Amino acid sequence: MSAPNSRRSIFLGRMSLPERNFIADALRAETVGGILLLAAAVAALIWANTLGASYESVRGFHLGPASLGLDLSIQHWVGNGLLALFFFVAGIELKRELVAGELRDRRAAALPVIAAVCGMAMPAAVYFTVNSIGGGSLQGWAVPTATDIAFALAVLAVIGTSLPAALRAFLLTLAVVDDLFAILIIAIFFTSKINFLALGLAVVGLAIFYLLLRKGVRGWYVYVPLALVIWALMENSGVHATIAGVAMGLMLRCTRRDGETRSPGEHIEHLVRPLSAGLAVPLFALFSAGVSISGGAVHDVFTRPETLGVVLGLIVGKALGIFGGTWLTARFTKAELNPDLKWPDVFAVASLAGIGFTVSLLIGELAFAKDLALADEIKASVLIGSLLAAVFAGILLKIRNAKYRKLCEEEERDEDRDGIPDIYELDKPEYHLRMAAIHEAKAAEHRRLAEVASSSHAGDDGPA
């Protein structure tokens, strides 16, 4: 006999109202940032393909104190410096998901975590297979493993489709886990020579940062200078400097105490996210996405094993990995898909996760730092692969857009006008009493209008 439905967990079911509101705010900021990211990427391509010499001159321009080991190019400052803000926000997101979000319950977290892991393993396997057969370099295996949530949301905004909150939350959770493993990949595989003194001092700085947080010390004038020192030490240590941002993000408290409307982590994320999404990531795209795109370059992307592996990894590997991991986990556990959604919806979101931009570009730069020509070709393959994944996912999502719009309207309906969607109040007597009063008022108004119409009609039928 099968287990009763009440014992089965619902996959992509309705979230709690606070979680829904938090995710809606976060995704709204990411969507705006994603549109800026798209604009920056287009600007970079135009600049690099029209005034290539000035583009290379600007991003290669060095500035900073050489005595502190910080005489860096503009591209390096943006990639290792400003992008630390992106990873700082990623660290806060991960911490929040672990203590208050979708990942806090081990059983509920299993499905998105397995989906994300499969969604990184499959692209790496596709890349490895293509390059093993074609005799290419295996160094770029990690390039197609990342998902760019901002770019994905920007695509949704551009094509004008509406995803239900549960699908958006699933995409965000995938991206958070994705970021975690991308951070581990960068820390483990792209750290060659370590300056243990600088690394040790960075760890001491992180310990001070943690103690100040635990003591409840407040003030940006304390934490911002300390964060800059930690970043500079991490930059000099040989470990990628963005790891400092992740570490500090993970230290913030993301649980709410009595009387708090937001935890410190949520508050700081709210302040920093616009800088990350609206400034850091678009600038990174501007100085990293500028590659020469010609007929020959596009041909090379589809014929060279390294670049073909990236394209196929993003388009095929991501979709099959995430969908396969999700389906198998649901099949062999008690997870049951939300009856309002279908498995093709999950496949469409899995295809959308094939948009790998920011972190993929970063990993591509790190993987082929000694071969700049190949690094540029890898960037081109990331752009092309992400574009094709966006087009494919956009077509799949558009097919079901009418259904998504209906679900979104149901999620947003607030007929009693109390600021809370009705679906969260159906089990509350006071909601039904408010709705009864609204309907009674409407009925009374219609009765009055009927009497007026009746009197008017009687007057029209009278003697002239």
C-alpha positions in Angstrom: 0.0 0.0 0.0 1.4 3.4 -0.9 2.0 6.1 1.7 -0.8 8.6 2.1 -0.4 11.9 0.2 -0.2 13.8 3.4 3.2 12.2 4.0 4.5 13.3 0.7 6.4 16.6 0.4 5.3 19.0 -2.4 8.1 20.1 -4.7 7.7 23.6 -6.1 4.8 24.2 -3.7 3.7 27.4 -2.1 6.3 29.2 0.1 5.6 30.9 3.4 4.6 34.6 3.0 7.8 36.0 4.6 10.0 33.8 2.3 8.0 34.8 -0.7 8.3 38.5 0.0 12.0 38.2 0.7 12.7 36.3 -2.6 10.4 38.7 -4.5 12.5 41.7 -3.3 15.8 39.9 -4.0 14.7 38.9 -7.5 13.4 42.3 -8.3 16.9 43.8 -7.6 18.6 41.0 -9.6 16.2 41.6 -12.6 17.2 45.3 -12.8 20.8 44.4 -12.4 20.5 41.7 -15.1 19.2 44.3 -17.5 22.2 46.5 -16.8 24.4 43.4 -17.2 22.9 42.8 -20.6 23.5 46.4 -21.6 27.1 46.3 -20.3 27.8 43.1 -22.3 26.4 44.6 -25.5 28.4 47.8 -24.9 31.6 45.7 -24.3 31.1 43.8 -27.6 30.4 47.0 -29.6 33.4 48.8 -28.0 35.8 45.8 -28.5 34.7 45.3 -32.1 34.8 49.0 -33.2 37.5 50.6 -31.1 39.4 47.5 -30.0 42.7 49.3 -29.3 41.1 51.8 -26.9 39.2 49.0 -25.2 42.4 47.0 -24.5 44.2 50.2 -23.4 41.5 51.1 -20.9 41.0 47.7 -19.3 44.8 47.1 -19.3 45.6 50.4 -17.6 47.3 49.8 -14.2 46.8 51.8 -11.1 47.2 51.3 -7.3 50.1 51.2 -4.8 52.7 48.8 -6.0 54.3 48.8 -2.5 51.2 47.0 -1.2 51.1 44.6 -4.1 48.0 46.4 -5.6 49.4 47.8 -8.8 46.6 46.2 -10.8 44.9 46.6 -14.2 41.4 48.1 -14.4 40.2 44.6 -15.5 41.8 43.1 -12.4 40.4 45.7 -10.0 37.0 45.0 -11.3 37.3 41.2 -11.5 39.0 40.7 -8.1 37.8 43.9 -6.3 34.3 45.0 -7.3 33.3 41.4 -7.9 34.1 40.7 -4.3 30.8 42.5 -3.6 29.0 40.0 -5.8 30.5 37.1 -3.8 29.8 38.9 -0.5 26.1 39.0 -1.4 26.3 35.4 -2.5 27.8 34.5 0.9 24.9 36.2 2.6 22.4 34.5 0.4 24.0 31.1 1.1 24.0 31.8 4.9 20.3 32.8 4.8 19.3 29.8 2.7 21.1 27.5 5.2 19.5 29.0 8.4 16.1 30.4 7.2 15.5 29.5 3.6 15.0 26.5 1.4 18.2 24.8 2.6 17.5 24.9 6.3 15.5 21.6 6.2 17.8 18.8 5.2 15.0 16.8 3.5 13.6 19.8 1.6 17.1 20.9 0.7 18.0 17.5 -0.8 16.2 18.1 -4.1 17.5 21.6 -5.1 21.0 20.7 -3.8 21.1 17.4 -5.8 19.7 19.3 -8.8 22.4 22.0 -8.6 25.2 19.4 -8.1 24.0 17.4 -11.1 23.7 20.7 -13.0 27.4 21.4 -12.4 28.6 17.8 -12.8 26.9 17.2 -16.2 28.3 20.3 -18.0 31.8 19.4 -16.6 31.3 15.8 -18.0 30.2 17.1 -21.4 33.2 19.4 -21.6 35.5 16.6 -20.5 34.0 14.2 -23.0 34.2 16.7 -26.0 37.8 17.6 -25.2 38.9 14.0 -24.5 37.6 13.0 -27.9 38.8 16.2 -29.7 42.2 16.4 -28.0 41.5 19.8 -26.4 42.7 21.2 -23.1 40.8 19.9 -20.0 41.6 23.1 -18.0 38.3 24.7 -18.8 36.1 21.9 -17.4 34.6 24.3 -14.8 33.7 27.1 -17.2 30.2 25.8 -18.2 29.2 24.8 -14.6 28.0 28.2 -13.4 24.5 29.8 -13.6 24.1 33.6 -13.8 20.8 34.4 -11.9 20.8 38.1 -12.9 21.3 37.3 -16.6 18.5 34.6 -16.4 16.1 37.0 -14.8 17.0 39.7 -17.3 16.1 37.3 -20.1 12.7 36.7 -18.4 12.1 40.4 -18.3 13.1 40.9 -21.9 10.9 38.1 -23.3 8.1 39.2 -21.1 7.2 35.9 -19.4 5.9 35.5 -15.9 7.3 32.6 -13.8 5.3 31.5 -10.7 7.1 32.3 -7.4 8.0 28.6 -6.7 9.9 28.3 -10.1 11.7 31.6 -9.5 12.6 30.5 -5.9 13.9 27.1 -7.4 16.0 29.0 -9.9 17.4 31.3 -7.1 18.2 28.3 -4.8 20.0 26.5 -7.7 22.0 29.7 -8.3 22.9 30.0 -4.6 24.2 26.4 -4.4 25.9 26.9 -7.8 27.7 29.9 -6.4 28.9 27.9 -3.4 30.5 25.2 -5.6 31.9 27.9 -7.9 33.6 29.5 -4.9 35.0 26.1 -3.9 36.2 25.5 -7.4 38.0 28.9 -7.5 39.5 28.4 -4.1 40.7 24.8 -4.7 41.6 24.6 -8.4 42.8 28.2 -9.2 45.1 28.8 -6.3 48.7 28.0 -7.3 51.2 29.9 -5.2 50.2 30.9 -1.6 51.8 33.6 0.5 51.1 32.1 3.9 51.9 35.3 5.8 49.4 37.3 3.9 46.8 34.5 4.1 47.4 34.2 7.9 46.9 37.9 8.4 43.7 37.7 6.3 42.4 34.9 8.5 43.2 37.1 11.6 41.3 39.9 10.0 38.3 37.6 9.4 38.5 36.5 13.0 38.4 40.1 14.1 35.5 40.8 11.7 33.6 37.8 13.2 34.2 38.9 16.9 33.0 42.4 16.2 29.8 41.0 14.7 29.3 38.7 17.7 29.9 41.6 20.1 27.2 43.6 18.3 29.5 46.4 17.2 27.8 48.7 14.7 29.0 51.2 12.2 30.1 51.0 8.6 33.2 53.0 9.5 34.4 50.0 11.4 33.6 47.2 9.0 34.3 48.8 5.6 38.0 49.7 6.4 38.5 46.2 8.0 36.9 44.5 4.9 39.2 46.4 2.6 42.3 45.3 4.6 41.1 41.7 4.6 40.5 41.9 0.8 44.0 43.4 0.2 45.6 40.7 2.3 43.6 38.0 0.4 44.6 39.5 -2.9 48.3 39.2 -1.9 47.9 35.7 -0.5 47.5 34.0 -3.9 43.9 32.9 -3.0 41.4 34.6 -5.2 40.4 37.8 -3.5 36.7 37.3 -4.0 36.9 34.5 -1.4 37.2 37.2 1.3 33.8 38.5 0.2 32.2 35.1 0.6 33.8 34.5 4.0 32.5 37.8 5.4 29.0 37.3 4.0 28.8 33.9 5.6 29.6 35.4 9.0 26.6 37.7 9.1 23.6 36.7 11.2 20.7 35.9 9.0 18.1 34.8 11.6 15.6 37.3 13.1 15.4 38.0 16.8 12.3 39.3 18.6 11.4 42.8 17.5 13.4 42.6 14.2 11.7 43.0 10.9 15.0 42.0 9.2 18.1 40.2 10.4 21.4 42.1 10.1 22.4 39.9 7.1 19.1 40.7 5.3 19.5 44.4 6.1 23.1 44.5 4.8 22.2 42.5 1.7 19.4 45.0 1.0 21.9 47.8 1.1 24.7 46.1 -0.8 22.8 44.1 -3.5 22.1 47.3 -5.6 25.9 48.0 -5.6 26.6 44.4 -6.6 23.8 44.0 -9.2 23.8 47.6 -10.5 27.5 48.4 -10.5 30.0 45.6 -9.8 28.6 42.9 -12.1 27.8 45.3 -15.1 31.3 46.8 -14.8 32.8 43.2 -14.7 30.8 42.4 -17.9 32.0 45.7 -19.5 35.7 44.8 -19.0 35.5 41.1 -19.5 32.9 40.4 -22.2 34.6 42.5 -24.9 35.8 39.9 -27.4 36.2 40.1 -31.1 33.2 38.5 -32.8 33.7 37.7 -36.5 32.5 34.9 -38.8 35.8 33.1 -38.3 35.6 33.5 -34.5 32.1 32.1 -34.4 33.2 29.2 -36.7 36.1 28.4 -34.3 33.6 28.3 -31.3 31.8 25.4 -32.9 34.9 23.6 -34.2 37.5 24.0 -31.4 37.0 21.3 -28.7 37.5 23.7 -25.8 34.9 26.2 -27.0 32.5 23.6 -28.3 32.7 21.9 -24.9 31.7 25.1 -23.2 28.7 25.7 -25.5 27.4 22.1 -25.3 28.1 22.1 -21.5 25.9 25.2 -21.1 23.1 24.2 -23.5 23.0 20.4 -23.1 24.8 19.7 -19.8 23.0 22.2 -17.7 19.5 21.3 -18.9 20.0 17.5 -18.6 21.9 17.7 -15.4 19.4 19.8 -13.5 16.3 18.2 -14.9 17.7 14.7 -14.5 18.9 15.3 -10.9 15.5 16.8 -10.1 13.4 14.0 -11.7 15.5 11.2 -10.2 15.4 12.7 -6.7 11.6 13.2 -6.9 11.2 9.7 -8.3 13.1 8.0 -5.4 11.9 10.2 -2.5 8.5 11.3 -1.3 8.7 14.6 -3.2 5.7 15.2 -5.4 5.5 17.9 -8.1 3.1 20.8 -7.5 -0.1 19.7 -9.4 -0.3 23.2 -10.9 3.0 22.6 -12.7 4.4 20.0 -15.1 7.8 18.4 -15.7 8.3 20.4 -18.9 8.2 23.5 -16.7 11.1 22.1 -14.7 13.0 21.4 -17.9 12.4 25.0 -19.1 13.9 26.4 -15.9 16.8 23.9 -16.2 17.4 25.2 -19.7 17.3 28.8 -18.4 20.0 27.8 -15.9 22.3 27.2 -18.9 22.9 31.0 -19.0 26.3 31.1 -17.4 27.9 34.5 -17.7 29.6 36.3 -14.8 31.2 33.4 -13.0 31.8 31.5 -16.2 33.7 34.4 -17.6 35.7 34.7 -14.4 36.6 31.0 -14.4 37.4 31.2 -18.1 39.9 34.0 -17.3 41.5 32.0 -14.5 41.6 28.7 -16.4 43.4 30.1 -19.4 45.3 33.0 -17.9 48.5 31.8 -19.7 46.8 31.7 -23.1 45.0 35.0 -23.7 43.9 34.1 -27.2 42.2 31.0 -26.0 40.8 32.9 -23.0 39.1 35.3 -25.4 37.7 32.4 -27.5 36.4 30.8 -24.3 34.6 34.1 -23.4 33.1 34.1 -26.9 31.8 30.5 -26.3 30.3 31.6 -23.0 28.5 34.4 -24.7 27.2 32.2 -27.5 26.3 29.3 -25.3 24.4 31.6 -22.9 22.6 33.3 -25.8 21.5 29.9 -27.3 20.4 28.6 -23.9 18.4 31.9 -23.4 16.7 31.5 -26.8 15.9 27.8 -26.2 14.6 28.4 -22.7 12.6 31.5 -23.9 10.8 29.4 -26.5 9.9 26.7 -23.9 8.7 29.3 -21.4 6.7 31.2 -23.9 4.8 28.0 -24.8 3.5 27.9 -21.2 3.3 31.6 -20.5 -0.5 31.8 -20.5 -0.5 29.2 -17.7 2.3 31.0 -15.8 0.4 34.3 -16.1 -2.7 32.7 -14.6 -0.8 31.2 -11.7 0.9 34.6 -11.0 -2.4 36.4 -11.0 -3.7 33.8 -8.5 -0.6 34.4 -6.3 -1.0 38.2 -6.4 -4.8 38.5 -6.0 -5.8 40.6 -3.0 -9.5 41.1 -3.2 -9.9 42.2 0.5 -7.1 44.8 -0.1 -5.2 44.1 3.1 -1.8 43.8 1.4 -1.6 40.1 1.8 -2.4 37.7 -1.2 -5.6 35.9 -0.7 -4.1 32.5 -1.1 -2.3 33.0 2.3 -5.6 33.8 4.1 -8.0 31.1 2.9 -7.9 29.3 6.3 -8.5 32.5 8.3 -12.1 33.3 9.4 -11.4 37.1 9.5 -10.5 37.0 5.8 -13.9 35.4 4.9 -15.7 37.9 7.1 -14.0 40.8 5.3 -14.9 39.3 1.9 -18.5 38.8 3.1 -18.7 42.4 4.0 -17.3 43.5 0.6 -19.8 41.3 -1.2 -22.7 42.5 1.0 -21.7 46.1 0.2 -21.6 45.3 -3.5 -24.9 43.5 -3.3 -26.5 46.5 -1.5 -25.2 48.9 -4.2 -26.6 46.6 -7.0 -30.0 46.6 -5.2 -29.9 50.4 -5.1 -29.0 50.6 -8.8 -31.8 48.1 -9.6 -34.3 50.3 -7.8 -33.1 53.4 -9.7 -33.3 51.5 -13.0 -36.8 50.2 -12.1 -38.1 53.7 -11.3 -36.5 55.1 -14.4 -38.1 52.4 -16.5 -41.5 52.9 -14.9 -41.3 56.7 -15.7 -40.5 55.9 -19.3 -43.6 53.7 -19.7 -46.0 56.3 -18.2 -48.3 58.6 -20.3 -46.7 61.3 -22.4 
